[in-house]
């Protein structure tokens, strides 16, 4: 659980903006478990506005060919300090610090043939100049050899010195899938002795790689970028709706240390660089935002918020601070889709103490009204003490709920608790 700068700041976040968001995260979100604060792509670009014109991009790198924060945007990095001070300050307020990179070695380092720190190798020994990320103009791929491993070792020594707790590596889990580079990064992390979470992007990671990628990373994206749209449309090929099938397919692979990642939550105030680039509030309706948070939580996806935290509104905050929803995301087991009938999708999950979570989603464009019999969805035939999580209401002891009305693109989420003193069986049992 945490916050990432991409949805609100794109390539352009500054140190002042990052610190302002960290202050809100520490004060408002941290008590509820939102612990990672992540600087996404672009921190090493002097002129990120020129990203559409790669030939004119300018980068900040050190003498060993490694990107460093641009001092004009991150003043505390001046004097070769990198993100060391920011890392310390993030830790001081009880949060964990993360950064984003694209796999590979900077092309400018290869052109200069910089030495690889801690080794006898140089950048030309490392780079595979026939391997480039198809959508990123900054790096060459890294060879699967001693030089390549030495380069990644040097990167992770640098990041460990900055206090990095989460490393998001892009263009590596798809576009294409680069198992060799993932494995080198995994080795380099392990050599640091620091418990750095490895997050792999952008997806869609293929199901046939589930076992292998689970041995190397803690979280991996199961789709390309998800923006604030209900159904896919240009220029947004992924949507909240498109994630229903993906999270259902990946749910069985979610376990401690392995988290299929449905992508960030584009809620609240956004100022994105990609897509249409228009500063806006999330285009999702309140019902759609609630559905996204519920689906991600039922699927045990990482919850990484994209909103500008300095502009949080009351409704967005209420979505983020619901302790029952967070408990489902963080503590559920056996999360699964149990029914898909027309526009109605039902998920269940097990919670500690014999409790159950049951979510009913209406993916259609009209209100859905139904009777929900708990037994139909694999639950035992007994009465449960039922709590409506989003409405904050106790509904009593029930074996089901009659006349449930679910708004278009909306959902209900119930926590079902067994009564004290044993089972409360329904009449006839």
N, C-alpha and C positions, 0 to 999 in steps of 0.2 A: 504494500500500500504506500502510495506516495504521490508526488507531483512532478510533472515534467514540463519543461518550458516550451515545447514545440508548438502545441496548439494555440498558445496565446502570443508567442513571440517569434516563431519561425527561426530563421538564421541570425536574428539581430539582437538577441537579449544582451543587456549590459550588466555589469556587476551591481549597479545600483538597483536595477529592476529585479535581479535575482535575489538580492538581499531583502528587498521589500516583500517579495513573495515568501521568502523563508520566515520572515518575522510573523506573517499571518499564519503560515503553516504551523509554526511552533506554538503560537498562542491559541489557535482555534482547532486545528486538525490533529495535532500530535497526541492529545489525550485520548483520541479515538483510534489511534493506530496508524495514522498516515505519516510514515517515518522517513521515506526517502525523498530527497530533493535533488532533482536531476537537471543538469544543463545539457540540452540537446545540441544538435549539429550547429556548426558555424562559429564556435568560439575562437577559432584560429584564423578566421577570414578577416582581413583588414577592410575589405569592401564587399560585404555579402550581397549588396544590391546588384552586383555584377554577375551573380550566379548564372543568369541566362547567357552570359558572354564569357565562357570559361577562360579564353585567352587573356582576358584582362584581370582575372582574379589575382589578388596578392595575399600571401600567407605569412604567418609568424611561425618560424621553426627555430629550434636550437641548433647547436653545433653538431649534434648527432642525428640530424635529419628528422627530429620528432616535432610534431606540432606543439605549440605553446599558446596560451591565451594571449590575445592581442592587448597590449597594455593600454591602448587608448580606450578600450571598452572595459577592461578589467584592470584598473590601476594597481591593485594589490599584487599583481603578477610581475610588475616591473622589477628588473634586476634579477631575472631568471628564477623567480620564486614560484612561477606557475600558479596552480590552484591551491598551494599549500595553506595560505592564510584563510581562504574561503573554506577549505575543508575543516580547518580548526574551528572556525566560527560556526559552521553548520553543526559540528559535533558539540560545541559548547551550549547550544540551545536544545540538545537532546535529539537531534535528527541525524540521519545518515546521508552521505554525499555521493552523488552519481554523476557520470559524464557519458557522452555519446561520442563514438568514433565510427568511421567507415573502415572496413577491413583494408589492410594493405599498407603500403609505404608511400609517402608523398612523392609525387612525380618530380617536384622541385628538388627533393633530396636526391633522387636518382640522377637528375641532370647535373647536380653539383657533386655527386658521388661522395656524399658525406660518410664519415666513419660510423660504425655501429658501436655504441657505447658498451664497454666491457668485453670487447672481442677484437679480433684481428680483421673482421670483415668490413666491407664497405657496401653502400647502398646498391651498387650494380650487382653485387653477389646475392642480394636479397630479392630484388624485384623480378617478377615475371611480367615483362613488358608486352607479352601477348595476352595478358589477363587483366581486363579492366572491368570495373563495375559498369553495367550498361547505362545506368542513369546518373552516375557520379563522375565528375571530371577531375577529381583531385588526386587520386591514388592509382598505383599499379598493384596488382596482386603480389602475394609473397610466396616464394618458392618453398616447397616442402623439403627443406634441407637444413643443414646446421646453421647456415647464415640466416635463413628465415626464422628459425627458432631463436637465434641470438637477438634478432631484431625485436621479436615479440617479448622476449625476456627483458630487453631494455625498456620497452614501453611500460610493462607492468611494474618494473622497479620504479619508474618515474611516477606512475599513477599511485602506487602504494605510498610513495613519499608525500603525495598530495593528500593522502587520507581518503582515497576513493573507496567506497563501499559497494558500488554497483557500476558495472561497465556494460553499457548498451553498445553492441557491435552491429553495424548495419551492412546490408548487401552481402549477407553471409548465410542466412537460413533458407533463402530462395533467391532467385535472380542472379546466379544460380546457387544451389546448395553446395557449400564449400566445407566438407567434413575435415579435410586436412588442416585448413586454417583454424577451424574451431578447435581442433585437437591441440594445435600449437598454442593457442591462446589459453586453453585450459591448463596445459602444462606450465605456462608462464605464470598464471595466477597461483597455481599450487606452489610454485617455487618461492613466491613472496611470503608465504605463510600467513597471508591476510585473507580473511573470509570475504572475498569480493564476489558478489552475486553476478553471474554472467547472463545477460539478457541478449537474445539473438533476434535479429530483424532482417527483412521486413515481413516475410511470409508471402504466400501461404506455405509454411513448412508442410511437407507431404507426410501423410500418415505412415508410409513405409519407413520413414526415418525416425519414428517415435522412440524406439529403444536406444538407438545410437545417440540421438541428440539429448535424450534424458540422462545419459552417462556423462555428458560434457557440460550442459548448461542447466541453470535453474529455471529459466523461463524462456519461451520461444514463441514468436508470433505465429498465429495460425491463419492470418490473412494479411493482405496489404493494408494500407492506412484506412482507418474507419473515421469518417467525418460526420458532421451533424446533419445527416439525412436519414430518413426512415427507409426508403427504398433506393437502390442504386440508380444513379443518374450521372451524366457527364457534368463536370470532370471528376465525379466521385463514384468509382466503380464498386466500392464497398459501402455497406450501410448497416444500420442496426438490424434490420430484417434479415440481411444476408448472413448474419452471424448465428442465427438460430440453428441452421444445419451444421455449421462448423463446430460450435461448442458442443453439440450433441455427439458428434463423431469423436471429439477429443476428450470428452468428460472422463472416460475410464483411465486416461493416462495421468490425471491430476492426483498427485500424492505429495507428501512432505518432501521438499527439495526439487520437485518437478511440477511446473505450473504452465500448461498451455495458455498462451496470452492472447486474449481477444482484442487487444490494443487499448489505447487510452480512451478516457471518457471525455468527449468534446462537449462539456457542459459549461454553463455560465457565459462569461465574456471571453471572446476569442479575437485574436488579431493575427490570423495565420498568413504566412508567406506563400505556402503552396495553394493549390486550388484557385479560387477566385480572388484570394488575397484581400477580401473586404473585412474591415473591422466590424464585428457584429456580436450580438448575443446569439447563443446557440439557436439554430433553426429547428431543433427538436421541440415538440410541444411538451408541456409539463408531463403528460401521460407517457410520451415516448422516452423522456429522460428517466422517469421512474422505471419504465420497463427495461431500459438499458442497464441501470444499476442492479435491478433484480436479476436479470438474466446472467450478467457477469458474476454476481454473487452466487447464484445457484450452481453455476458451472465452475466455481472456485478459480476464476481468472484473477490474475493480479488486478488490483484497482489502482490505476495510475491516472490521476486527474490532470486534465489539460487546461482548465480555466485560469484566467488571470485572477490570482487569489486576492489581489488588492481591490477587486471589484466584485467580490462575492455578494450575491443577493440572498435574501432570506430563504427562498425556495430551494436554491441550489445547496445552500448550507444544510437545510433539513434533509436532503438526500444523502449527504455525506456523513451526518452525525447520528444516524439511526443505528443504535447498538445491536438490535436484533439482526438487521441486514448484514452488518459487519461480522457478526458472529456466524452467520450462515457462510459467508465467504471464507472466513478464517478457520472455522472449526468443523464444518460439515464433512461427512464421508459418504461414499456411495451416491454421489450426486448424479442424476440421470434424467433424461427425458423419458417419460413413461406413457405419453399419449400424444398423438397428433391427429385430430379429427377436424378436417376443414381448416378454419382459421384459428382453432383453439389448440394451444400447445400447453401440456402440463408437465411440470418437473417435480420430483421429490428428492429429498436428501435426508440423511440421518444426522442427528445432532447428539452430543453427549447427554447422558442421563435418560436415554430412551426417547428423547423428543424427536419430532419429525418437522421438516419444513416442506410445505406444499405451495407451489406457485402455479397460478393459472394465467396464461397469456392470451390475449385476443389480438392476433396479428391482422385482422380484417379491418375494413373501413367503416363498419357499422357496429353499433353496440351489440354485444353478445349476452344473452340471458340464459342461464342454465341452472340445473340442480347438480351439485357436486357431492357425489357419494364417495367418501374416503376409501371404502373398500375396493372400489373400481380401480383405484390407482395403486394397488398392492399393499395397502395398509390393513392392519388387523381389524376385525369386526368388533370394535369397542367404541365407547364414547371418549373423546379427548377434550381436554380443556383447550379451547381454540382462541388464539389471539390474532387479530388482524394487525399485522406489523405496521403497515403504512398509515392506517387510520388510528393506531394506538388504542384499540378497543378490545376488551375481552368479550367474546361472543357466547360464553357459557360452555356446558358439556354437550358435545355434538358428535354424531356419527357421520355428519355431512352438513352442507349448507345449502338451503333451498333458495331459489330465486336470486342467484348471484348475477349481478349486472356488471359487466366489464366493458369499459369505454373502448372505442376504437384505438388500437395500438397501445392499449393499457394492460394492466395486470392486477391481480391480488396476490398477496403473500401471507400465508398463515403459518404460525408456529403451533404445533399440536403437542400438548403435554398430557401425559397419562395422569389420571387422578391419584391422589394419595390413597394408600390402603389397597392397592391391587387394581385389577382390571374392572372397569365399569362396563359390563357387557350390554349390548343392545337387547331389547325384548325379543324373546324367542330363542336365545342362545342358552 
